[in-house]
């Protein structure tokens, strides 16, 4: 077994015009980790996931995934590498004209040599995993926000990726739906050896699932460590972030 | 002193006009270069798929789009062409009647529809009916993050989304153009029989004997060009959408206006080319 990390982001910089979004991000992710990336709104967390999949071209830096720098790869090899990474988008981004079943079948039909009955079996398996067996023939518009996210997760898992990226998986969901998504992320690591990078604001979720946490501020990762180390961090921005969270929790009580 | 200000103002407005022309030229060239890169990248994605020994697009998608573009547009193209053919025969017939030359009506209608009206009306109908639909649906997919999702999965959204649409409109435009030409000629024959005392057999015989292969070839060639332009412009405008629902609306309007303008402009250019090189 290789002792190299699954993913390394080195010195990622991204500018939109004059505005610097990412200013030298370094992040290493080992196999079977659940790394939660936190930060203030508009701080570039979702952008970081876009750069990781090269949906956005960084100004500088490297994204080394399984030994290949994704930023340097030609389109054909990049697309091949992308099949090892699943992405669950904030709004699920399901193809609205296709049923749930067709959305799930899409990556397999396009990128694998599986036969229709094998695809059918894989769809059933993944819908079972996200507890949405009856949603197969529904259109995305007929699903609730939480259901869409679970279908998005099921689609991201169709190609059996080693790394899954979650962009705000609990945003806009009720506590029960949030808990269900959190459990799925843990289940993926425990039963399927999937590594996850989760971008979220939800502290409760973050502490429940993270094996490691990273904090993005002003385009830089200013902290990485375990959830306990995060709680004890004396960094001023993180302290303020935690205090606001605790104050908010007290108000709720 | 009175005259000193005027030349300065004139100079200022002249400079302003030149700067506006410059900005328009730059934006036109940028759009042109974006269109080129869209076509280039779509083709490159298709080649990648072939290198992986996979089909560059799904045949079922292609046939779905073909049905939508071709079969779905037949009633509108047919109806429009019949009425235009009818009006054309009627108006030219009444004018030619003054000189006792109504026998020229079949050849006028036949040649005009084969070379010009059939392809042109088909292009205009497809730009507004199908081009708008392509732009709106691709724009909505961009706004909903669906195109990013396809890209993230490694599917290659350009060849997946554009190829079946572009090929469908490319191959269906000439077919519809032939249908439009036949419908226009039939419309002309009907009114000529009713009001100009020209029998159907005589009308169709005159059409056939006056048509040249050159007329047919130029009409079909134009249709391919119109189809290629409409497909490319509609897909480009859709994928370039910015700003959600409002952006989709703006892009759709722009797509129809641009496609119709390009169809008419390219029609003129092809006509000039044919007249000069194939007199």
Interface residues (C-beta under 8 A of the other chain):
Chain A: X50 X53 X55 X75 X76 X78 X79 X80 X81 X82 X83 X85 X87 X89 X91 X93 X94 X95 X96 X97 X106 X107 X109 X110 X111 X155 X159
Chain B: X44 X45 X48 X51 X52 X58 X137 X140 X141 X144 X145 X146 X148 X149 X150 X151 X152 X153 X154 X155 X156 X160
